[in-house]
Amino acid sequence: MERSERLATSVTPDTKQMFRVRAAENGMNMSEYLRHLVHEDIGEGPEGNSAKATAATAD
């Protein structure tokens, strides 16, 4: 599935640095690590096939 959507948030500089370190500890850059966490949380594999049922919510 094409990755055409983006997710974004704002964090403090300290949080960003801690995230960068955690990503490096896992052998990933920040984008890769965030993608990994999102897929892990919602139960999707790299192909975008949901392994769990998810409820639709308003943004």
Backbone as XML, in Angstrom:
<?xml version="1.0"?>
<chain id="A" units="angstrom">
  <residue number="1" name="MET">
    <atom name="N" x="0.846" y="-1.178" z="0.000"/>
    <atom name="CA" x="0.000" y="0.000" z="0.000"/>
    <atom name="C" x="0.893" y="1.244" z="0.000"/>
  </residue>
  <residue number="2" name="GLU">
    <atom name="N" x="0.521" y="2.213" z="-0.775"/>
    <atom name="CA" x="1.294" y="3.447" z="-0.870"/>
    <atom name="C" x="1.200" y="4.237" z="0.434"/>
  </residue>
  <residue number="3" name="ARG">
    <atom name="N" x="2.343" y="4.728" z="0.897"/>
    <atom name="CA" x="2.369" y="5.563" z="2.097"/>
    <atom name="C" x="2.217" y="7.018" z="1.663"/>
  </residue>
  <residue number="4" name="SER">
    <atom name="N" x="0.999" y="7.528" z="1.704"/>
    <atom name="CA" x="0.743" y="8.879" z="1.224"/>
    <atom name="C" x="0.301" y="9.834" z="2.328"/>
  </residue>
  <residue number="5" name="GLU">
    <atom name="N" x="0.102" y="9.337" z="3.533"/>
    <atom name="CA" x="-0.379" y="10.171" z="4.636"/>
    <atom name="C" x="0.729" y="10.384" z="5.653"/>
  </residue>
  <residue number="6" name="ARG">
    <atom name="N" x="0.692" y="11.537" z="6.310"/>
    <atom name="CA" x="1.704" y="11.872" z="7.314"/>
    <atom name="C" x="1.052" y="12.056" z="8.675"/>
  </residue>
  <residue number="7" name="LEU">
    <atom name="N" x="1.823" y="11.757" z="9.721"/>
    <atom name="CA" x="1.440" y="12.025" z="11.102"/>
    <atom name="C" x="2.461" y="13.002" z="11.663"/>
  </residue>
  <residue number="8" name="ALA">
    <atom name="N" x="2.008" y="13.911" z="12.515"/>
    <atom name="CA" x="2.938" y="14.880" z="13.093"/>
    <atom name="C" x="2.513" y="15.223" z="14.515"/>
  </residue>
  <residue number="9" name="THR">
    <atom name="N" x="3.483" y="15.630" z="15.310"/>
    <atom name="CA" x="3.223" y="16.100" z="16.663"/>
    <atom name="C" x="4.335" y="17.065" z="17.049"/>
  </residue>
  <residue number="10" name="SER">
    <atom name="N" x="4.134" y="17.787" z="18.124"/>
    <atom name="CA" x="5.157" y="18.694" z="18.641"/>
    <atom name="C" x="5.625" y="18.174" z="19.993"/>
  </residue>
  <residue number="11" name="VAL">
    <atom name="N" x="6.926" y="18.213" z="20.198"/>
    <atom name="CA" x="7.524" y="17.762" z="21.451"/>
    <atom name="C" x="8.593" y="18.765" z="21.874"/>
  </residue>
  <residue number="12" name="THR">
    <atom name="N" x="9.054" y="18.619" z="23.100"/>
    <atom name="CA" x="10.134" y="19.477" z="23.584"/>
    <atom name="C" x="11.455" y="19.026" z="22.967"/>
  </residue>
  <residue number="13" name="PRO">
    <atom name="N" x="12.453" y="19.899" z="22.960"/>
    <atom name="CA" x="13.768" y="19.484" z="22.459"/>
    <atom name="C" x="14.324" y="18.274" z="23.209"/>
  </residue>
  <residue number="14" name="ASP">
    <atom name="N" x="14.090" y="18.213" z="24.521"/>
    <atom name="CA" x="14.578" y="17.068" z="25.302"/>
    <atom name="C" x="13.904" y="15.767" z="24.869"/>
  </residue>
  <residue number="15" name="THR">
    <atom name="N" x="12.603" y="15.821" z="24.642"/>
    <atom name="CA" x="11.881" y="14.631" z="24.196"/>
    <atom name="C" x="12.374" y="14.186" z="22.832"/>
  </residue>
  <residue number="16" name="LYS">
    <atom name="N" x="12.601" y="15.140" z="21.944"/>
    <atom name="CA" x="13.098" y="14.795" z="20.609"/>
    <atom name="C" x="14.461" y="14.128" z="20.705"/>
  </residue>
  <residue number="17" name="GLN">
    <atom name="N" x="15.324" y="14.638" z="21.559"/>
    <atom name="CA" x="16.652" y="14.045" z="21.717"/>
    <atom name="C" x="16.551" y="12.633" z="22.290"/>
  </residue>
  <residue number="18" name="MET">
    <atom name="N" x="15.668" y="12.435" z="23.270"/>
    <atom name="CA" x="15.491" y="11.094" z="23.840"/>
    <atom name="C" x="14.950" y="10.130" z="22.784"/>
  </residue>
  <residue number="19" name="PHE">
    <atom name="N" x="14.045" y="10.617" z="21.936"/>
    <atom name="CA" x="13.493" y="9.789" z="20.864"/>
    <atom name="C" x="14.579" y="9.424" z="19.863"/>
  </residue>
  <residue number="20" name="ARG">
    <atom name="N" x="15.428" y="10.397" z="19.530"/>
    <atom name="CA" x="16.537" y="10.153" z="18.601"/>
    <atom name="C" x="17.469" y="9.070" z="19.151"/>
  </residue>
  <residue number="21" name="VAL">
    <atom name="N" x="17.763" y="9.147" z="20.444"/>
    <atom name="CA" x="18.628" y="8.152" z="21.089"/>
    <atom name="C" x="17.963" y="6.782" z="21.072"/>
  </residue>
  <residue number="22" name="ARG">
    <atom name="N" x="16.677" y="6.727" z="21.418"/>
    <atom name="CA" x="15.957" y="5.450" z="21.430"/>
    <atom name="C" x="15.932" y="4.831" z="20.036"/>
  </residue>
  <residue number="23" name="ALA">
    <atom name="N" x="15.724" y="5.660" z="19.022"/>
    <atom name="CA" x="15.735" y="5.161" z="17.643"/>
    <atom name="C" x="17.099" y="4.563" z="17.310"/>
  </residue>
  <residue number="24" name="ALA">
    <atom name="N" x="18.160" y="5.282" z="17.655"/>
    <atom name="CA" x="19.515" y="4.801" z="17.376"/>
    <atom name="C" x="19.798" y="3.500" z="18.121"/>
  </residue>
  <residue number="25" name="GLU">
    <atom name="N" x="19.325" y="3.396" z="19.348"/>
    <atom name="CA" x="19.508" y="2.161" z="20.118"/>
    <atom name="C" x="18.842" y="0.971" z="19.423"/>
  </residue>
  <residue number="26" name="ASN">
    <atom name="N" x="17.820" y="1.246" z="18.647"/>
    <atom name="CA" x="17.101" y="0.203" z="17.915"/>
    <atom name="C" x="17.564" y="0.088" z="16.472"/>
  </residue>
  <residue number="27" name="GLY">
    <atom name="N" x="18.662" y="0.776" z="16.135"/>
    <atom name="CA" x="19.240" y="0.674" z="14.801"/>
    <atom name="C" x="18.423" y="1.352" z="13.718"/>
  </residue>
  <residue number="28" name="MET">
    <atom name="N" x="17.666" y="2.385" z="14.092"/>
    <atom name="CA" x="16.799" y="3.068" z="13.134"/>
    <atom name="C" x="17.004" y="4.573" z="13.221"/>
  </residue>
  <residue number="29" name="ASN">
    <atom name="N" x="16.605" y="5.267" z="12.151"/>
    <atom name="CA" x="16.533" y="6.719" z="12.260"/>
    <atom name="C" x="15.172" y="7.054" z="12.870"/>
  </residue>
  <residue number="30" name="MET">
    <atom name="N" x="14.929" y="8.324" z="13.142"/>
    <atom name="CA" x="13.692" y="8.692" z="13.831"/>
    <atom name="C" x="12.442" y="8.339" z="13.025"/>
  </residue>
  <residue number="31" name="SER">
    <atom name="N" x="12.468" y="8.548" z="11.727"/>
    <atom name="CA" x="11.300" y="8.222" z="10.893"/>
    <atom name="C" x="11.007" y="6.731" z="10.906"/>
  </residue>
  <residue number="32" name="GLU">
    <atom name="N" x="12.053" y="5.933" z="10.757"/>
    <atom name="CA" x="11.873" y="4.477" z="10.769"/>
    <atom name="C" x="11.319" y="4.010" z="12.111"/>
  </residue>
  <residue number="33" name="TYR">
    <atom name="N" x="11.869" y="4.575" z="13.195"/>
    <atom name="CA" x="11.440" y="4.163" z="14.527"/>
    <atom name="C" x="9.990" y="4.565" z="14.789"/>
  </residue>
  <residue number="34" name="LEU">
    <atom name="N" x="9.603" y="5.768" z="14.375"/>
    <atom name="CA" x="8.221" y="6.196" z="14.551"/>
    <atom name="C" x="7.278" y="5.310" z="13.747"/>
  </residue>
  <residue number="35" name="ARG">
    <atom name="N" x="7.642" y="4.996" z="12.516"/>
    <atom name="CA" x="6.823" y="4.113" z="11.683"/>
    <atom name="C" x="6.681" y="2.745" z="12.364"/>
  </residue>
  <residue number="36" name="HIS">
    <atom name="N" x="7.794" y="2.230" z="12.889"/>
    <atom name="CA" x="7.782" y="0.952" z="13.604"/>
    <atom name="C" x="6.810" y="1.004" z="14.786"/>
  </residue>
  <residue number="37" name="LEU">
    <atom name="N" x="6.867" y="2.070" z="15.577"/>
    <atom name="CA" x="5.990" y="2.191" z="16.736"/>
    <atom name="C" x="4.524" y="2.282" z="16.335"/>
  </residue>
  <residue number="38" name="VAL">
    <atom name="N" x="4.235" y="3.035" z="15.294"/>
    <atom name="CA" x="2.854" y="3.160" z="14.827"/>
    <atom name="C" x="2.333" y="1.804" z="14.367"/>
  </residue>
  <residue number="39" name="HIS">
    <atom name="N" x="3.104" y="1.113" z="13.540"/>
    <atom name="CA" x="2.666" y="-0.198" z="13.043"/>
    <atom name="C" x="2.508" y="-1.195" z="14.184"/>
  </residue>
  <residue number="40" name="GLU">
    <atom name="N" x="3.412" y="-1.142" z="15.154"/>
    <atom name="CA" x="3.331" y="-2.038" z="16.302"/>
    <atom name="C" x="2.069" y="-1.755" z="17.117"/>
  </residue>
  <residue number="41" name="ASP">
    <atom name="N" x="1.755" y="-0.488" z="17.310"/>
    <atom name="CA" x="0.610" y="-0.114" z="18.132"/>
    <atom name="C" x="-0.722" y="-0.459" z="17.480"/>
  </residue>
  <residue number="42" name="ILE">
    <atom name="N" x="-0.842" y="-0.248" z="16.184"/>
    <atom name="CA" x="-2.126" y="-0.500" z="15.529"/>
    <atom name="C" x="-2.193" y="-1.865" z="14.865"/>
  </residue>
  <residue number="43" name="GLY">
    <atom name="N" x="-1.128" y="-2.636" z="14.976"/>
    <atom name="CA" x="-1.158" y="-4.004" z="14.490"/>
    <atom name="C" x="-1.063" y="-4.152" z="12.998"/>
  </residue>
  <residue number="44" name="GLU">
    <atom name="N" x="-0.372" y="-3.248" z="12.336"/>
    <atom name="CA" x="-0.182" y="-3.355" z="10.895"/>
    <atom name="C" x="1.228" y="-3.815" z="10.597"/>
  </residue>
  <residue number="45" name="GLY">
    <atom name="N" x="1.338" y="-4.636" z="9.571"/>
    <atom name="CA" x="2.648" y="-5.005" z="9.073"/>
    <atom name="C" x="3.120" y="-3.957" z="8.092"/>
  </residue>
  <residue number="46" name="PRO">
    <atom name="N" x="4.309" y="-4.119" z="7.570"/>
    <atom name="CA" x="4.852" y="-3.159" z="6.614"/>
    <atom name="C" x="3.979" y="-2.966" z="5.374"/>
  </residue>
  <residue number="47" name="GLU">
    <atom name="N" x="3.172" y="-3.956" z="5.037"/>
    <atom name="CA" x="2.334" y="-3.854" z="3.850"/>
    <atom name="C" x="1.067" y="-3.060" z="4.112"/>
  </residue>
  <residue number="48" name="GLY">
    <atom name="N" x="0.779" y="-2.761" z="5.381"/>
    <atom name="CA" x="-0.406" y="-1.982" z="5.693"/>
    <atom name="C" x="-1.660" y="-2.798" z="5.919"/>
  </residue>
  <residue number="49" name="ASN">
    <atom name="N" x="-1.533" y="-4.106" z="6.106"/>
    <atom name="CA" x="-2.688" y="-4.958" z="6.371"/>
    <atom name="C" x="-2.925" y="-5.021" z="7.867"/>
  </residue>
  <residue number="50" name="SER">
    <atom name="N" x="-4.066" y="-4.547" z="8.298"/>
    <atom name="CA" x="-4.366" y="-4.510" z="9.719"/>
    <atom name="C" x="-4.567" y="-5.916" z="10.261"/>
  </residue>
  <residue number="51" name="ALA">
    <atom name="N" x="-3.910" y="-6.212" z="11.367"/>
    <atom name="CA" x="-4.069" y="-7.502" z="12.024"/>
    <atom name="C" x="-5.111" y="-7.413" z="13.133"/>
  </residue>
  <residue number="52" name="LYS">
    <atom name="N" x="-5.539" y="-6.195" z="13.485"/>
    <atom name="CA" x="-6.523" y="-5.980" z="14.529"/>
    <atom name="C" x="-7.671" y="-5.154" z="13.969"/>
  </residue>
  <residue number="53" name="ALA">
    <atom name="N" x="-8.836" y="-5.341" z="14.549"/>
    <atom name="CA" x="-9.958" y="-4.469" z="14.204"/>
    <atom name="C" x="-9.746" y="-3.147" z="14.923"/>
  </residue>
  <residue number="54" name="THR">
    <atom name="N" x="-9.981" y="-2.043" z="14.241"/>
    <atom name="CA" x="-9.819" y="-0.736" z="14.859"/>
    <atom name="C" x="-11.112" y="0.040" z="14.731"/>
  </residue>
  <residue number="55" name="ALA">
    <atom name="N" x="-11.398" y="0.844" z="15.748"/>
    <atom name="CA" x="-12.602" y="1.667" z="15.731"/>
    <atom name="C" x="-12.291" y="2.994" z="15.065"/>
  </residue>
  <residue number="56" name="ALA">
    <atom name="N" x="-13.212" y="3.486" z="14.266"/>
    <atom name="CA" x="-13.052" y="4.790" z="13.628"/>
    <atom name="C" x="-13.314" y="5.874" z="14.657"/>
  </residue>
  <residue number="57" name="THR">
    <atom name="N" x="-12.458" y="6.878" z="14.686"/>
    <atom name="CA" x="-12.628" y="7.995" z="15.599"/>
    <atom name="C" x="-12.461" y="9.292" z="14.845"/>
  </residue>
  <residue number="58" name="ALA">
    <atom name="N" x="-13.051" y="10.343" z="15.369"/>
    <atom name="CA" x="-12.900" y="11.667" z="14.760"/>
    <atom name="C" x="-11.570" y="12.255" z="15.184"/>
  </residue>
  <residue number="59" name="ASP">
    <atom name="N" x="-10.948" y="13.013" z="14.312"/>
    <atom name="CA" x="-9.677" y="13.681" z="14.635"/>
    <atom name="C" x="-9.894" y="14.839" z="15.558"/>
  </residue>
</chain>
